[in-house]
Amino acid sequence: MRSLIISLLFFFGPVILMFVLRHAALLLRIWLMVRRHRKSQPDVIDITPEKPKPPSLLFIVVTLVAGSIFAYLAWERITSEAEDTIEKQYAPARIDEKGGIVPGRYE
């Protein structure tokens, strides 16, 4: 279950990031447009709503490819066994003869 949740996070994480970046770019464009319009006030203001533009096909493809790659890499990382800890035994922390603390480690 944990692997599935983390894989979904790594799949939807880039999607959410691309969504935020797309809308941040849109807000920046709107801010620049408002700033330009403040300098030159038009005589007639057109308030006709425009048809909303869907995200481009390139944006959708890049988002899906990036999300799939990150989900695959996360899944591989989670499901792969750590080779260096399989054969080693863990020695817990202890106090040596001088009273100093020896931290736990793999031996």
N, C-alpha and C positions, 0 to 999 in steps of 0.2 A: 504494500500500500504506500509506504514511504517513497519507494522508487517511482511509483506512478505519479505521486504528487510532485516530486522534484522534477520529473521529466515534463510534466505539464507546465510547471513553473518556467523551466528553461525553454519550452516551446512558446508559451504566451508572453514571456518576458520581453523578447525582442519585438513582438507584435505591439505590445503596449508602448515600448520605447519608440518605435517608429511612429505610432499614433501620436505620442506626445511631441515628437520632433516635427511631425507634419503640422500639427496645430500651433506649435510655437512659431514655426515659419509663417503660418497664416497670420497669426497675431502681429508678428513683426512687419509683414507687408501692410496690414491694416494700419498699424501705427505710422509707418512711413507715408502711406497715402493720406492719412488725416493731417499729418504735419505739412505735407505739400499743399493740401487744400486750405489750410489755415492761412498760408501766405497769399493765396489768390482766391478771394471769395467769388464764387460764380453768381451771375445774375439770376439764373433759374436753377432751382434744385430739382433734380429728377429722383423721385423716391420709388420708382417702379422696381419691384423685386425681380432679381435675376433668377434664372433656373439654377438650382444647386448643381455643382459639378462633383461627380463621384471621383474617388481616388483613381489614379491612372493604373493601367494594367501592369506597368513596370513596377510601381510601388507595391502592388499586391503580390507579384511574383517574387520580388526581393524579400518582402516580409515573410512569405511562406518558406522560401529557401533558407533564409537565416534562422527562422524558428525551427525548422526541421534539422538543420545542422547542429544547433545548440542542444536540441532535445536528444539527438543521437549521441553527441559527445557526453552529455550528462548521464545518459543511460549506460553507456560503455564504462564510464568512470565509476558509477555506482555498482554495477554488476560484476566488474572485474575484481578479482581477489588481489590483495597486496602480496606480492611475491616475497618481499623482504621480511614480513612478519609471520609467514606461515610456518617456517621451520624453527623459529626462535622461541625461546621460553622467556616469559616475563619474570624478572626478579623484583619483588616489591621493595619499597623503601625500607631502610632499616637504620639502626644506630650502630656505628662501629665501636671498636675497643676504646677509642679516645673520647667518645661521647658525641662525635660529629654525625650529622645526618647524611646518609648515602642515598641519593635519589633512586627511584625505581627506573629500570631500563630493561631492554631486551638483550638477552645473552645467547 
